[in-house]
């Protein structure tokens, strides 16, 4: 059987090596991409089955995580994720079948496995259809939201308690005289610290003469971040002393749903409801209260650029880039019905898009306009 399988794989590999896409038309290339994705998905499904079988051997040999690192030469993080996904798929037949048929990718399967760990494999297996209808990054976001509404609050409390016990800051001076700092923070505290840091980095970037997409590189991005960190740690920046409010992109957003009592950060990180009563003062925090049907409060304005209130409503509704699920801090307010085409700056005609997706959308819109003309 092994010899036959080896010969079969060698023949398939020879055909794949001989494939040349250069003579293909665009529709043919799209079909070829679909076919290759199905081959990759089938191979990955088999690979995960091999990993789960390795762990089931019980012969005291190397486990799937170690095999993935040593034989497949994957990173420790990827090997651990693959082992966790392989174990979960044993109890998630629908997700496993979707992967085998090429309807989803291993990224989808890993996100479903994460949801299963927080709820149950049987419940998370229901996500298979959702997974097949969207890119992996958006599915990861949706599956987190799905799990947030089903996870017991006790589990959230226990997880936050474990994370807070792990918090630490270490600092030391290296041989070259440079001072190194390493911090590990729980999600709530980390979100407050990062929000304050991003706001100050943005202020320094503008002070350096930066514009959207063309920052002045008098100092590098990393140097600007280091200077912002030092200022926040050692003194209060003058701009904060004037009472300026940070942009909503650089604030901590905590979502609490009246419908099911779920509480979470804007990126979907679940929090116990108790955090609402003890949020720290390290950064400005905005609480979003949703109505019973899950709609954010209406705060629309009729101006070209999204107002501060509109930004808060957009963050509450979209949570991230609507195309790639990129973080709010990298997003801009986009008009699906473009402003130059008489689009209005109200909430139904605004959505979050990261800088890259926003630029892509406008480039293709202008291209479509030229073709129509």
C-alpha positions as CSV (number, residue, x, y, z in Angstrom):
1,X,0.0,0.0,0.0
2,X,2.8,2.4,0.9
3,X,4.6,1.7,-2.4
4,X,1.4,2.3,-4.4
5,X,0.7,5.5,-2.5
6,X,4.2,6.7,-3.0
7,X,4.1,6.1,-6.8
8,X,0.7,7.8,-7.0
9,X,2.0,10.9,-5.2
10,X,5.1,11.0,-7.4
11,X,3.0,10.9,-10.5
12,X,0.7,13.7,-9.2
13,X,3.8,15.8,-8.3
14,X,5.3,15.3,-11.8
15,X,2.1,16.6,-13.3
16,X,2.0,19.6,-11.0
17,X,5.7,20.4,-11.8
18,X,4.9,20.3,-15.5
19,X,2.0,22.8,-15.2
20,X,2.7,26.1,-17.0
21,X,0.2,29.0,-16.5
22,X,1.6,31.5,-19.0
23,X,-0.5,30.5,-22.0
24,X,-3.8,30.7,-20.1
25,X,-6.4,33.4,-20.4
26,X,-7.8,35.1,-17.3
27,X,-10.9,32.8,-17.0
28,X,-8.6,29.8,-17.5
29,X,-6.2,31.1,-14.8
30,X,-9.2,31.5,-12.4
31,X,-10.3,27.9,-13.1
32,X,-6.7,26.7,-12.6
33,X,-6.5,28.5,-9.3
34,X,-9.7,26.9,-8.1
35,X,-8.4,23.5,-9.1
36,X,-5.1,24.0,-7.3
37,X,-6.9,25.3,-4.2
38,X,-8.9,22.0,-4.1
39,X,-5.8,20.0,-4.4
40,X,-4.1,21.9,-1.6
41,X,-7.2,21.6,0.6
42,X,-7.4,17.8,0.0
43,X,-3.7,17.4,0.8
44,X,-4.1,19.5,4.0
45,X,-7.1,17.5,5.1
46,X,-5.1,14.3,4.7
47,X,-2.2,15.9,6.5
48,X,-4.4,16.8,9.5
49,X,-5.8,13.2,9.5
50,X,-2.2,11.9,9.6
51,X,-1.5,14.2,12.6
52,X,-4.5,13.0,14.5
53,X,-3.6,9.4,13.8
54,X,-0.1,9.9,15.0
55,X,-1.5,11.2,18.4
56,X,-3.8,8.1,18.5
57,X,-0.9,5.6,18.2
58,X,-0.1,5.5,21.9
59,X,3.4,4.1,21.2
60,X,5.3,6.7,23.2
61,X,6.8,8.1,20.0
62,X,6.9,11.8,18.9
63,X,3.5,13.5,19.0
64,X,1.9,15.4,16.1
65,X,3.2,18.7,17.2
66,X,6.8,17.5,17.3
67,X,6.4,15.6,14.0
68,X,5.0,18.8,12.4
69,X,8.1,20.7,13.5
70,X,10.8,18.2,12.8
71,X,9.4,16.4,9.7
72,X,7.3,19.1,8.1
73,X,9.8,21.9,9.3
74,X,6.9,24.2,10.3
75,X,7.2,26.8,13.1
76,X,6.5,25.8,16.6
77,X,3.4,28.1,16.6
78,X,2.1,26.5,13.3
79,X,2.8,23.0,14.5
80,X,0.9,23.6,17.7
81,X,-2.1,25.1,15.8
82,X,-2.1,22.2,13.4
83,X,-2.1,19.7,16.2
84,X,-5.0,21.5,17.9
85,X,-7.0,21.7,14.6
86,X,-6.4,18.0,13.8
87,X,-7.7,17.0,17.2
88,X,-10.8,19.2,16.9
89,X,-11.7,17.9,13.4
90,X,-12.0,14.4,14.7
91,X,-15.3,15.6,16.3
92,X,-16.3,18.1,13.6
93,X,-17.3,16.0,10.6
94,X,-18.9,18.8,8.6
95,X,-15.9,21.1,8.9
96,X,-13.6,18.2,8.1
97,X,-15.7,17.4,5.0
98,X,-15.7,21.0,3.8
99,X,-11.9,21.1,4.1
100,X,-11.5,17.8,2.2
101,X,-13.7,19.1,-0.6
102,X,-11.8,22.3,-0.9
103,X,-14.8,24.5,0.2
104,X,-12.7,26.0,3.1
105,X,-9.0,26.3,4.0
106,X,-7.0,25.2,7.0
107,X,-7.3,28.8,8.2
108,X,-11.1,28.3,8.4
109,X,-10.6,25.0,10.1
110,X,-8.3,26.4,12.7
111,X,-10.7,29.2,13.5
112,X,-13.5,26.7,13.8
113,X,-11.3,24.7,16.2
114,X,-10.7,27.8,18.3
115,X,-14.5,28.3,18.5
116,X,-14.9,24.6,19.5
117,X,-12.4,25.0,22.3
118,X,-14.5,27.8,23.8
119,X,-17.9,26.0,23.3
120,X,-18.0,22.4,22.0
121,X,-17.0,20.6,18.8
122,X,-20.6,19.7,18.1
123,X,-21.8,23.3,18.4
124,X,-18.8,24.7,16.4
125,X,-19.4,22.2,13.6
126,X,-22.4,24.2,12.7
127,X,-20.0,26.9,11.5
128,X,-19.0,24.9,8.4
129,X,-21.6,26.6,6.1
130,X,-20.6,30.0,7.3
131,X,-16.9,29.2,6.8
132,X,-17.5,28.3,3.1
133,X,-19.2,31.6,2.4
134,X,-16.4,34.1,3.3
135,X,-12.6,34.6,3.4
136,X,-10.7,33.1,6.3
137,X,-9.9,36.4,8.0
138,X,-13.6,37.5,8.1
139,X,-14.6,34.0,9.2
140,X,-12.2,34.1,12.1
141,X,-13.8,37.4,13.2
142,X,-17.4,36.0,12.8
143,X,-16.5,32.7,14.6
144,X,-15.1,34.7,17.5
145,X,-18.3,36.7,17.7
146,X,-20.3,33.4,17.5
147,X,-18.3,31.9,20.4
148,X,-18.5,35.1,22.5
149,X,-22.3,34.7,22.5
150,X,-22.1,31.1,23.6
151,X,-19.2,30.9,26.1
152,X,-20.1,30.8,29.7
153,X,-19.2,34.0,31.6
154,X,-17.5,31.8,34.2
155,X,-15.0,30.7,31.5
156,X,-14.3,34.3,30.5
157,X,-13.7,35.2,34.2
158,X,-11.3,32.2,34.5
159,X,-9.4,33.1,31.4
160,X,-9.0,36.7,32.3
161,X,-7.8,35.7,35.8
162,X,-5.2,33.4,34.2
163,X,-4.1,36.1,31.8
164,X,-3.7,38.6,34.6
165,X,-1.6,36.2,36.6
166,X,0.7,35.9,33.7
167,X,1.2,39.7,33.3
168,X,4.8,40.7,33.6
169,X,7.4,43.4,32.5
170,X,11.1,42.6,32.3
171,X,13.8,45.1,31.4
172,X,17.6,44.7,31.2
173,X,20.7,46.4,29.7
174,X,22.4,44.5,26.9
175,X,26.1,44.4,26.3
176,X,26.0,47.3,23.8
177,X,24.3,49.5,26.4
178,X,20.8,49.3,24.8
179,X,18.0,48.9,27.3
180,X,15.5,46.1,26.5
181,X,11.9,45.9,27.7
182,X,9.5,43.0,27.3
183,X,5.9,43.2,28.5
184,X,3.1,40.6,28.6
185,X,-0.3,42.1,29.5
186,X,-3.9,40.7,29.8
187,X,-6.2,41.8,26.9
188,X,-7.9,44.6,28.8
189,X,-4.8,46.2,30.1
190,X,-3.0,45.6,26.8
191,X,-5.7,47.3,24.8
192,X,-5.5,50.4,27.1
193,X,-1.7,50.6,26.8
194,X,-1.7,50.0,23.0
195,X,-4.5,52.6,22.5
196,X,-2.5,55.3,24.3
197,X,0.7,54.4,22.5
198,X,-0.9,54.4,19.0
199,X,-2.5,57.8,19.7
200,X,0.9,59.3,20.7
201,X,2.6,57.7,17.7
202,X,0.0,59.3,15.4
203,X,0.6,62.7,17.0
204,X,4.4,62.4,16.5
205,X,3.9,61.2,12.9
206,X,1.9,64.3,12.1
207,X,4.4,66.5,13.9
208,X,7.0,65.1,11.6
209,X,5.0,66.4,8.6
210,X,3.4,63.1,7.8
211,X,0.5,62.7,5.4
212,X,-1.7,59.8,4.7
213,X,0.4,57.2,2.9
214,X,3.5,59.5,2.7
215,X,5.0,59.8,6.2
216,X,8.2,61.8,6.7
217,X,11.0,59.3,7.4
218,X,13.1,61.8,9.4
219,X,12.8,59.1,12.0
220,X,11.7,55.5,11.3
221,X,8.4,54.1,12.3
222,X,10.2,52.1,15.0
223,X,12.0,55.1,16.3
224,X,8.8,57.1,16.5
225,X,7.2,54.3,18.5
226,X,10.2,54.3,20.9
227,X,9.9,58.0,21.4
228,X,6.2,57.8,22.0
229,X,6.7,55.1,24.5
230,X,9.4,57.1,26.3
231,X,7.2,60.2,26.5
232,X,4.2,58.3,27.8
233,X,6.3,56.6,30.5
234,X,8.3,59.7,31.6
235,X,6.1,62.8,31.1
236,X,2.7,64.0,30.0
237,X,2.8,65.1,26.3
238,X,1.9,68.8,25.8
239,X,-0.9,67.9,23.4
240,X,-2.7,65.8,26.0
241,X,-2.4,68.7,28.5
242,X,-4.6,70.8,26.2
243,X,-7.5,68.4,26.7
244,X,-7.4,67.1,23.1
245,X,-9.4,63.9,22.7
246,X,-7.8,61.0,20.9
247,X,-9.2,59.8,17.6
248,X,-11.6,57.0,18.0
249,X,-9.2,54.7,16.1
250,X,-6.8,55.0,19.1
251,X,-9.2,54.4,21.9
252,X,-10.3,51.3,23.7
253,X,-13.8,50.1,22.6
254,X,-15.7,47.7,24.9
255,X,-18.8,46.2,23.4
256,X,-21.7,45.0,25.7
257,X,-24.7,43.5,24.1
258,X,-28.0,43.8,25.9
259,X,-29.4,40.9,23.9
260,X,-27.2,38.2,25.3
261,X,-25.0,40.0,27.9
262,X,-21.8,39.3,26.0
263,X,-18.9,41.8,26.6
264,X,-15.9,42.0,24.3
265,X,-13.2,44.2,22.9
266,X,-13.7,45.6,19.4
267,X,-11.5,42.8,17.9
268,X,-13.7,40.2,19.4
269,X,-11.6,39.3,22.4
270,X,-14.2,38.1,25.0
271,X,-14.3,39.7,28.4
272,X,-16.3,39.0,31.5
273,X,-19.0,41.6,32.2
274,X,-17.2,42.5,35.4
275,X,-14.6,44.5,33.5
276,X,-17.2,47.2,32.9
277,X,-16.9,48.2,36.6
278,X,-13.1,48.2,36.9
279,X,-11.8,49.5,33.6
280,X,-8.5,51.3,34.4
281,X,-7.7,55.0,33.7
282,X,-4.7,54.3,31.4
283,X,-6.5,55.3,28.3
284,X,-9.8,56.9,27.3
285,X,-12.4,54.1,27.1
286,X,-15.7,54.3,25.1
287,X,-18.5,51.9,26.0
288,X,-20.9,50.9,23.2
289,X,-24.4,49.9,24.3
290,X,-26.4,47.9,21.7
291,X,-30.1,47.8,21.5
292,X,-32.0,44.5,21.8
293,X,-31.7,43.9,18.0
294,X,-27.9,44.5,18.1
295,X,-27.9,47.9,16.4
296,X,-25.5,50.6,17.6
297,X,-26.8,54.0,18.6
298,X,-27.4,56.4,15.6
299,X,-24.9,59.3,15.5
300,X,-24.9,60.3,11.9
301,X,-23.6,63.7,10.4
302,X,-23.9,65.0,6.9
303,X,-20.2,66.1,6.2
304,X,-17.7,64.8,3.8
305,X,-15.3,63.4,6.4
306,X,-16.7,61.1,9.1
307,X,-17.2,63.0,12.4
308,X,-15.9,61.7,15.7
309,X,-19.4,60.5,16.6
310,X,-19.7,58.7,13.2
311,X,-16.3,57.1,13.8
312,X,-17.5,55.7,17.2
313,X,-20.7,54.3,15.5
314,X,-18.7,52.8,12.6
315,X,-16.3,51.1,15.0
316,X,-19.2,49.7,17.0
317,X,-20.8,48.3,13.9
318,X,-17.9,47.1,11.7
319,X,-15.3,46.3,14.3
320,X,-12.6,46.1,11.6
321,X,-11.9,46.5,7.8
322,X,-15.0,45.1,6.1
323,X,-12.9,43.5,3.4
324,X,-9.9,41.9,5.2
325,X,-10.8,42.3,8.9
326,X,-7.7,44.5,9.5
327,X,-7.6,46.3,12.8
328,X,-9.5,49.5,13.5
329,X,-6.3,51.5,14.0
330,X,-5.4,50.9,10.3
331,X,-8.8,51.9,9.0
332,X,-10.4,54.8,7.2
333,X,-14.0,55.8,6.7
334,X,-15.0,54.8,3.1
335,X,-18.0,55.9,1.1
336,X,-19.3,52.9,-0.9
337,X,-21.3,55.4,-2.9
338,X,-18.4,57.7,-3.4
339,X,-18.5,61.3,-2.3
340,X,-17.5,62.6,-5.7
341,X,-20.5,60.7,-7.1
342,X,-22.9,62.5,-4.8
343,X,-22.6,59.9,-2.0
344,X,-23.7,61.1,1.4
345,X,-21.6,61.0,4.6
346,X,-24.2,59.3,6.8
347,X,-23.9,55.9,8.5
348,X,-25.5,53.7,5.9
349,X,-23.0,55.1,3.3
350,X,-19.9,54.7,5.4
351,X,-17.8,51.6,6.3
352,X,-14.4,50.9,7.7
353,X,-11.7,49.9,5.3
354,X,-8.0,49.6,6.0
355,X,-5.7,51.9,4.0
356,X,-4.7,49.2,1.5
357,X,-8.3,48.0,0.9
358,X,-9.5,51.6,0.7
359,X,-6.9,52.5,-2.0
360,X,-7.7,49.3,-3.9
361,X,-11.4,50.1,-3.9
362,X,-10.8,53.6,-5.2
363,X,-8.4,52.5,-7.9
364,X,-10.8,49.9,-9.2
365,X,-13.7,52.4,-9.0
366,X,-11.8,54.9,-11.1
367,X,-10.9,52.1,-13.6
368,X,-14.5,51.1,-13.9
369,X,-15.6,54.7,-14.4
370,X,-13.1,55.1,-17.3
371,X,-14.2,51.9,-18.9
372,X,-17.9,53.0,-18.6
373,X,-17.0,56.4,-20.2
